[in-house]
Structure formats: structure tokens, C-alpha cells
């Protein structure tokens, strides 16, 4: 009897996870305060708090995990701090969004998709409501004048 294909494969040991270093007391306090006030803060104030917490030695990925947000969100907020003070003031007055603030900080223009063109293009000399003249099918008969009156009376009801 042939050996089973499963017996040829040996289990591969998974790499062991590094044990995370405990956070300092100041970092734990800053994270707890940021988590408690997150919904009360403006995006720029959130960005300042995130920057200050990272400067306490907390990696951005770990801060995101502790806060329950994505790392991309925290990086997006940090990019907003690179904008000019005038643009930051506009954002604080809710004149521009945080996305627009980041766009301006990175120097990227707002790219809009081109206007959609209609799929049907008619030449200018072709009338829109022209009825094509089709030849009557073989064996078709003309409607008698009495039949036309009957149809007209029915339509005028």
C-alpha cells in the first residue's frame, strides 16, 4: 500500500510573536485620555493628540490597535498637521474638510472625473423624430374609411 500524501508533509512551526513591551504610565494615561475625548475633538486636535502620544514612544500601529482605529486613519490625521496654518484655520472653521486639508498639505490637486458624454451622437442635419418609411409587408391591406372612423371614434372616447 502506498504511503499517504499527508504523512509526507511535516508541520511547519510558526514564528513566535514578540512580546510587546509594556507602555509607560504617561503613554497609558495619554491613550486613555485620547480614547475618552476622541468624539469631542476636532480632527486637527485629534492629530495633535496622536502626535504627542507617538512622541511618548508608542508606535503608530500599537496606538491604532489600542484606540480601535486603523493605522491609516492615524497617518491621515498626521498628514493634516503638515498643511499651512492658513489651511488649518480654514479646516478649524469647517470651511474645508480634513481630506481637502491633506490634499493641500501634499500639494495634490482635486482630480475630478471628466464629464460623461452622452452615448448617442446625431449629426446636426438629422431630425430627431423622423419616422422611417418602411414598405408595407406583403399581403397587408389598407384600412377602409369606415374602419378608420371606427378607430378614430374609439381613440376619442
C-alpha positions as CSV (number, residue, x, y, z in Angstrom):
1,X,0.0,0.0,0.0
2,X,1.3,3.4,-1.0
3,X,2.1,5.9,1.8
4,X,-0.5,8.6,2.4
5,X,0.4,12.0,0.9
6,X,-0.5,13.6,4.2
7,X,2.2,11.6,6.0
8,X,4.9,13.2,3.8
9,X,4.2,16.7,5.0
10,X,5.7,17.8,8.3
11,X,4.1,20.6,10.3
12,X,5.9,23.9,10.0
13,X,6.5,25.7,13.3
14,X,5.0,29.2,13.3
15,X,7.3,32.1,14.2
16,X,6.8,33.1,17.8
17,X,5.3,36.6,18.4
18,X,7.4,39.1,20.1
19,X,6.3,40.0,23.5
20,X,5.2,43.7,23.4
21,X,7.0,45.9,25.8
22,X,4.7,47.5,28.4
23,X,3.8,51.1,27.8
24,X,4.9,53.8,30.1
25,X,2.5,55.3,32.6
26,X,2.4,58.6,30.7
27,X,1.6,56.8,27.4
28,X,-1.2,54.7,29.1
29,X,-2.7,57.9,30.5
30,X,-2.4,59.7,27.1
31,X,-4.1,56.8,25.3
32,X,-6.9,56.7,27.9
33,X,-7.5,60.4,27.7
34,X,-7.5,60.4,23.9
35,X,-9.9,57.5,23.8
36,X,-12.3,59.3,26.2
37,X,-12.2,62.6,24.3
38,X,-11.9,61.3,20.8
39,X,-15.5,62.2,19.7
40,X,-15.3,65.6,21.3
41,X,-12.2,66.7,19.5
42,X,-11.8,68.3,16.1
43,X,-9.7,66.3,13.6
44,X,-6.7,68.7,14.0
45,X,-6.9,68.4,17.8
46,X,-7.0,64.6,17.4
47,X,-4.0,64.8,15.2
48,X,-2.1,66.8,17.8
49,X,-3.0,64.3,20.5
50,X,-2.0,61.4,18.3
51,X,1.4,63.1,17.5
52,X,2.0,63.7,21.2
53,X,1.2,60.1,22.1
54,X,3.5,58.8,19.4
55,X,6.3,61.1,20.8
56,X,5.9,59.4,24.1
57,X,7.3,56.2,22.4
58,X,4.1,54.5,21.4
59,X,4.3,53.0,17.8
60,X,1.6,54.2,15.5
61,X,0.4,50.6,14.8
62,X,0.1,49.9,18.5
63,X,-1.7,53.2,19.1
64,X,-4.2,52.3,16.4
65,X,-4.8,48.9,17.9
66,X,-5.2,50.4,21.4
67,X,-7.6,53.0,20.1
68,X,-9.6,50.6,17.9
69,X,-8.9,52.5,14.7
70,X,-6.9,51.8,11.6
71,X,-3.3,52.9,11.3
72,X,-4.2,54.6,8.0
73,X,-6.7,56.9,9.8
74,X,-4.0,58.0,12.3
75,X,-1.5,58.6,9.5
76,X,-4.1,60.6,7.6
77,X,-4.6,62.8,10.6
78,X,-0.9,63.3,11.0
79,X,-0.7,64.4,7.3
80,X,-3.2,67.1,8.1
81,X,-0.7,68.7,10.5
82,X,1.7,69.3,7.6
83,X,-0.7,71.8,6.0
84,X,-0.1,75.5,6.1
85,X,-1.5,77.4,9.2
86,X,-4.0,79.3,6.9
87,X,-5.4,76.0,5.6
88,X,-5.5,74.6,9.1
89,X,-7.5,77.6,10.2
90,X,-10.0,77.0,7.3
91,X,-10.4,73.4,8.5
92,X,-11.0,74.5,12.1
93,X,-13.8,76.8,10.8
94,X,-15.2,73.9,8.8
95,X,-14.7,75.7,5.6
96,X,-12.7,72.8,4.1
97,X,-12.7,69.1,5.0
98,X,-9.9,67.1,6.5
99,X,-9.5,65.3,3.2
100,X,-9.1,68.6,1.4
101,X,-6.6,69.8,4.1
102,X,-4.5,66.7,3.5
103,X,-4.8,67.2,-0.3
104,X,-3.4,70.7,0.1
105,X,-0.7,69.6,2.5
106,X,0.5,67.1,-0.1
107,X,0.2,69.5,-2.9
108,X,-2.2,67.3,-4.8
109,X,-4.9,68.9,-6.9
110,X,-8.5,67.8,-6.7
111,X,-9.0,65.4,-9.6
112,X,-12.5,65.1,-10.9
113,X,-13.6,62.6,-13.4
114,X,-14.3,64.0,-16.9
115,X,-17.9,64.9,-17.7
116,X,-19.7,62.0,-19.1
117,X,-20.7,62.4,-22.7
118,X,-24.0,61.0,-24.0
119,X,-23.7,57.7,-25.8
120,X,-25.8,58.8,-28.8
121,X,-24.4,61.5,-31.1
122,X,-26.7,62.6,-34.0
123,X,-25.5,64.6,-36.9
124,X,-27.0,68.1,-36.9
125,X,-28.9,67.7,-40.2
126,X,-30.7,64.5,-39.0
127,X,-34.2,65.3,-37.4
128,X,-34.8,63.6,-34.1
129,X,-38.4,62.5,-34.7
130,X,-38.1,61.3,-38.3
131,X,-40.2,58.2,-38.9
132,X,-38.6,55.9,-41.3
133,X,-40.7,54.8,-44.3
134,X,-41.0,51.0,-44.3
135,X,-42.6,49.2,-47.1
136,X,-45.8,47.5,-46.2
137,X,-45.5,43.8,-45.7
138,X,-46.7,41.6,-48.5
139,X,-50.4,40.8,-48.1
140,X,-51.2,43.8,-45.9
141,X,-54.4,45.7,-46.8
142,X,-55.3,49.3,-46.5
143,X,-57.8,50.1,-43.8
144,X,-61.2,51.2,-45.2
145,X,-62.6,54.6,-44.5
146,X,-65.2,53.1,-42.2
147,X,-62.5,51.3,-40.3
148,X,-60.6,54.5,-39.9
149,X,-63.7,56.2,-38.5
150,X,-64.3,53.4,-36.1
151,X,-60.7,53.5,-34.8
152,X,-60.8,57.3,-34.6
153,X,-64.1,57.1,-32.5
154,X,-62.5,54.6,-30.2
155,X,-59.4,56.8,-29.7
156,X,-61.5,59.9,-28.9
157,X,-63.5,58.2,-26.2
